[in-house]
Amino acid sequence: MKKKLPQRIALMVLGVVILGVGVALLRIANFGTDPYSCMNIGVSSKIGLTFGTYQMLLNFVMLIPMIFIARKMINIGSFVCMFGVAYISDFIVWLTSSFLSTNEIGVVGQIIFMVFGIAVTCMGISGYVVADLGMVPYDAIGYIVEERTHGKLKFRYVRIVTDILCVIIGFSFGSTVGIATVITAFFAGPLVTFFNQKLFKPLLNPS
């Protein structure tokens, strides 16, 4: 893997950018975001911080226990993702706010943005995870549990549980819980696994 470090770095950066774009697409669609963003948008709106700043701070707090229980999952990619995703999303939403409002794109446009947003978000997660240069704490939870249970609890199922918890917290803080949030809560884990196996692992390690 060390011989492929340049490719892995490129894949990690690409994954983070794709993930930021995916979150932005979901926010523009206004049918709810992915569960983790849903929670963070709700909490940040209540305490007066931007989505990007709050998510970065929360990631740093969650990083502390990760240092002790899964240090090997912390690498440069953890920090690029922690700083990059939310701010990329904030920037795209700000940049497009004048011409991509829900009134401008209509319901059909919202649905298109939602579908692409879900797929792109999961693709982005997969890209930076497969690069194996570190993960943000939230994405690491499922892999930590799978590893600690010796595969008895698979990532995709753990992710469904954590996503549902995030939706509940986001809803309690007034965040928009829409169809995109619900779909992502149940299908992000399987979709990330699909992109891992069918796209990015073969891309990084062609046969």
QUIPE-V682397 format. One record per residue. RES is the residue in one letter. SS is DSSP state (a for helix, b for strand, c for the rest). PSI is psi in radians with two decimals (none if undefined). Layout:
res=RES ss=SS psi=PSI
res=RES ss=SS psi=PSI
//
This chain:
res=M ss=c psi=-0.54
res=K ss=a psi=-0.57
res=K ss=a psi=-0.39
res=K ss=a psi=0.39
res=L ss=a psi=-0.78
res=P ss=a psi=-0.73
res=Q ss=a psi=-0.68
res=R ss=a psi=-0.69
res=I ss=a psi=-0.77
res=A ss=a psi=-0.73
res=L ss=a psi=-0.67
res=M ss=a psi=-0.83
res=V ss=a psi=-0.76
res=L ss=a psi=-0.77
res=G ss=a psi=-0.74
res=V ss=a psi=-0.77
res=V ss=a psi=-0.79
res=I ss=a psi=-0.74
res=L ss=a psi=-0.76
res=G ss=a psi=-0.71
res=V ss=a psi=-0.74
res=G ss=a psi=-0.78
res=V ss=a psi=-0.70
res=A ss=a psi=-0.75
res=L ss=a psi=-0.71
res=L ss=a psi=-0.67
res=R ss=a psi=-0.68
res=I ss=a psi=-0.69
res=A ss=a psi=-0.55
res=N ss=c psi=0.54
res=F ss=c psi=0.40
res=G ss=c psi=2.65
res=T ss=c psi=-3.02
res=D ss=c psi=2.71
res=P ss=a psi=-0.74
res=Y ss=a psi=-0.76
res=S ss=a psi=-0.65
res=C ss=a psi=-0.85
res=M ss=a psi=-0.81
res=N ss=a psi=-0.60
res=I ss=a psi=-0.74
res=G ss=a psi=-0.86
res=V ss=a psi=-0.78
res=S ss=a psi=-0.62
res=S ss=a psi=-0.46
res=K ss=a psi=-0.47
res=I ss=a psi=0.06
res=G ss=c psi=0.40
res=L ss=c psi=2.71
res=T ss=c psi=2.74
res=F ss=a psi=-0.80
res=G ss=a psi=-0.79
res=T ss=a psi=-0.78
res=Y ss=a psi=-0.77
res=Q ss=a psi=-0.66
res=M ss=a psi=-0.79
res=L ss=a psi=-0.76
res=L ss=a psi=-0.71
res=N ss=a psi=-0.69
res=F ss=a psi=-0.72
res=V ss=a psi=-0.78
res=M ss=a psi=-0.37
res=L ss=a psi=-0.47
res=I ss=a psi=-0.96
res=P ss=a psi=-0.49
res=M ss=a psi=-0.54
res=I ss=a psi=-0.61
res=F ss=a psi=-0.51
res=I ss=a psi=-0.29
res=A ss=c psi=0.93
res=R ss=a psi=-0.55
res=K ss=a psi=-0.30
res=M ss=a psi=0.01
res=I ss=c psi=2.18
res=N ss=c psi=-2.99
res=I ss=a psi=-0.60
res=G ss=a psi=-0.54
res=S ss=a psi=-0.79
res=F ss=a psi=-0.64
res=V ss=a psi=-0.75
res=C ss=a psi=-0.73
res=M ss=a psi=-0.72
res=F ss=a psi=-0.59
res=G ss=a psi=-0.82
res=V ss=a psi=-0.97
res=A ss=a psi=-0.67
res=Y ss=a psi=-0.61
res=I ss=a psi=-0.78
res=S ss=a psi=-0.85
res=D ss=a psi=-0.76
res=F ss=a psi=-0.78
res=I ss=a psi=-0.75
res=V ss=a psi=-0.75
res=W ss=a psi=-0.77
res=L ss=a psi=-0.59
res=T ss=a psi=0.02
res=S ss=c psi=-0.48
res=S ss=c psi=-0.31
res=F ss=c psi=0.02
res=L ss=c psi=0.71
res=S ss=c psi=2.86
res=T ss=a psi=-0.53
res=N ss=a psi=-0.58
res=E ss=a psi=-0.71
res=I ss=a psi=-0.33
res=G ss=a psi=3.05
res=V ss=a psi=-0.74
res=V ss=a psi=-0.75
res=G ss=a psi=-0.71
res=Q ss=a psi=-0.75
res=I ss=a psi=-0.74
res=I ss=a psi=-0.80
res=F ss=a psi=-0.67
res=M ss=a psi=-0.85
res=V ss=a psi=-0.84
res=F ss=a psi=-0.66
res=G ss=a psi=-0.77
res=I ss=a psi=-0.85
res=A ss=a psi=-0.77
res=V ss=a psi=-0.70
res=T ss=a psi=-0.85
res=C ss=a psi=-0.63
res=M ss=a psi=-0.72
res=G ss=a psi=-0.77
res=I ss=a psi=-0.81
res=S ss=a psi=-0.78
res=G ss=a psi=-0.86
res=Y ss=a psi=-0.43
res=V ss=a psi=-0.80
res=V ss=a psi=-0.54
res=A ss=c psi=-0.41
res=D ss=c psi=0.78
res=L ss=c psi=0.58
res=G ss=c psi=2.70
res=M ss=c psi=2.71
res=V ss=c psi=2.70
res=P ss=a psi=-0.74
res=Y ss=a psi=-0.78
res=D ss=a psi=-0.45
res=A ss=a psi=-0.41
res=I ss=a psi=-0.89
res=G ss=a psi=-0.70
res=Y ss=a psi=-0.63
res=I ss=a psi=-0.81
res=V ss=a psi=-0.75
res=E ss=a psi=-0.73
res=E ss=a psi=-0.77
res=R ss=a psi=-0.46
res=T ss=c psi=0.17
res=H ss=c psi=0.70
res=G ss=c psi=-0.01
res=K ss=c psi=-0.60
res=L ss=c psi=1.87
res=K ss=c psi=2.63
res=F ss=a psi=-0.81
res=R ss=a psi=-0.56
res=Y ss=a psi=-0.67
res=V ss=a psi=-0.68
res=R ss=a psi=-0.66
res=I ss=a psi=-0.77
res=V ss=a psi=-0.84
res=T ss=a psi=-0.63
res=D ss=a psi=-0.72
res=I ss=a psi=-0.70
res=L ss=a psi=-0.72
res=C ss=a psi=-0.69
res=V ss=a psi=-0.76
res=I ss=a psi=-0.79
res=I ss=a psi=-0.79
res=G ss=a psi=-0.77
res=F ss=a psi=-0.72
res=S ss=a psi=-0.38
res=F ss=c psi=0.18
res=G ss=c psi=0.22
res=S ss=c psi=2.72
res=T ss=c psi=2.04
res=V ss=c psi=1.75
res=G ss=c psi=-2.96
res=I ss=a psi=-0.59
res=A ss=a psi=-0.67
res=T ss=a psi=-0.79
res=V ss=a psi=-0.79
res=I ss=a psi=-0.80
res=T ss=a psi=-0.66
res=A ss=a psi=-0.65
res=F ss=a psi=-0.38
res=F ss=a psi=-0.09
res=A ss=a psi=-0.82
res=G ss=a psi=-0.94
res=P ss=a psi=-0.66
res=L ss=a psi=-0.73
res=V ss=a psi=-0.77
res=T ss=a psi=-0.71
res=F ss=a psi=-0.86
res=F ss=a psi=-0.60
res=N ss=a psi=-0.91
res=Q ss=a psi=-0.57
res=K ss=a psi=-0.31
res=L ss=a psi=-1.15
res=F ss=a psi=-0.62
res=K ss=a psi=-0.80
res=P ss=a psi=-0.58
res=L ss=a psi=-0.71
res=L ss=a psi=-0.54
res=N ss=c psi=1.23
res=P ss=c psi=2.47
res=S ss=c psi=none
//
